[in-house]
Amino acid sequence: MKKFVFTLGTTAILSAGFVGAASASTSGTYEVQKGDTLWKIAQNHNVSIDELKDANNLTSTLIYPNQTLNLSSIKEIVHTVKRGDTLWSIGQHYGVTVEEIKEWNGLTSDLVFPGEQFKIKTAQAAQSQTASAPVAKAAPQAQQPQTAQAQQEQAAQEQAPQQQQQQSQQQASGKSMTVEATAYTANCAGCSGTTATGVNLKSNPNQRVIAVDPSVIPLGSKVYVEGYGQAVAADTGGAIKGNRIDVFVSSDSAAQDWGRRSVKITVID
């Protein structure tokens, strides 16, 4: 699975390094040359055709020589996966689709792990960052101490849930326990085959996934299950409460063979 490592602290970078774009400028524009196509320009600038169309309000792929295309609003940002993230929730946050995220990052599965980094291309990121920047500058000089205090209070409120989540994760990490384990498949009547975190088990029948009580084992945790192997806590269940888990297996016969048993598990991460 591809990972994209960027300098720490970088949240957005301009699409630069215009290979083969003789008339590209540092202002982020490109002048269409004779023989250019939107596909060729997109390839040379490492963006998609849809991104070019969105950035320039184009309704078709038809372009003309000497036409100026805007490239500066196309931003590439890096998202670091947190516990509980899914490709669907990441896509909803940035206004992109799951398929686009998979294409940009060479993914063949919907399964994601905390700490992974994915690149996201979006014109909206540039607009939202540009629009929010002048707010602090527009504050009157006399109100700056109060504004700074308000910002600190807001930051503390936003950090509190994150700190609580981190403490919960740290407490769970490395913990071993004995649980009651049953098994389930994605082929039952009425089952969607998609886990609570967005993993499509029908498309990925060999995934090692377990359903857990998130108050005991945080979603996204890597867990070693005795007799099953290393799995990801990627699902929940109405009957899965406390020290209970449900292991995913590929067939009904495998679920029957597993039955109901007590096993020892260890939360790896």
C-alpha positions, 0 to 999 in steps of 0.5 A, a space after each residue: 500500500 502506498 504511503 506519501 511522506 512529506 515534511 512535518 507540518 506541511 498541510 498543503 502543497 502547490 502542484 508544481 514542477 510542471 514537466 514539459 510545460 514550456 509556458 507554465 509560470 510560477 503564478 500557477 497558470 498554463 497557456 495552452 499550446 497547439 496540439 495540447 489536450 486536457 488529458 496531456 496537460 493533466 498528465 504533465 502536471 500530475 492532476 486529474 482532468 476533473 480537477 482541471 475542469 473544476 479549477 477552470 469551470 470547464 463543462 467539456 474537455 475542449 480547449 484552445 491554443 493560447 487559452 490560460 488554465 488556472 493550476 494554482 487552486 489545485 491543492 494536494 494535502 496529506 491526511 494521516 489516518 486516525 482511529 475510526 477513520 474510513 475511506 468514506 469518512 475521509 472522502 466526506 471530509 474533503 469532498 472527494 469520493 472513495 474511488 478517487 482516494 484509492 486511485 490517487 494512492 494506488 489502493 486496492 482495498 478499502 481497509 485503512 490503518 491508523 498512521 497511514 498517510 494518503 494524498 488528497 487532491 482538492 481545489 476546495 482545500 485551497 479555497 477554505 484555507 485562503 478564506 479563513 486566513 484573513 479572519 485573525 488579521 481583521 480583528 481590531 487591535 484592542 480586542 486581540 488579547 480577548 481573541 487570543 484567550 478565546 482561541 486558547 479556550 477553543 483549542 483546549 475544548 477541541 483537544 480535550 476529546 482527542 486527549 481522552 481518545 489518546 488516553 483510551 487508546 494507550 490504556 488498551 494498547 498492549 492489553 491482554 484479556 480472555 474474551 468469548 469469541 463467535 464467528 460471522 460471515 458477510 453472506 447472511 440474509 440481509 447483511 450488507 457485507 460492509 463493516 462499521 468502518 467501511 470495509 467491504 468484506 464481500 470484496 475482501 473475503 480474506 481480510 482478518 477483521 473482528 467485531 468489538 465493543 469500541 469501549 473495550 477495544 478502540 476501532 482501528 486497533 490491531 489485535 492478535 486473536 488466539 487461533 485466528 491470528 492478527 486482525 483489525 478491529 473494524 466492526 461492531 455488533 449489537 450483541 458484541 458488548 464487553 469482553 466479546 468479539 466476533 471473528 470474520 470468516 469467509 464461509 458459513 461452514 467456517 463459522 460453524 467450525 469456529 463455534 463459540 469459544 474462549 480465547 486470549 487476545 492481545 491489543 497490539 496497537 
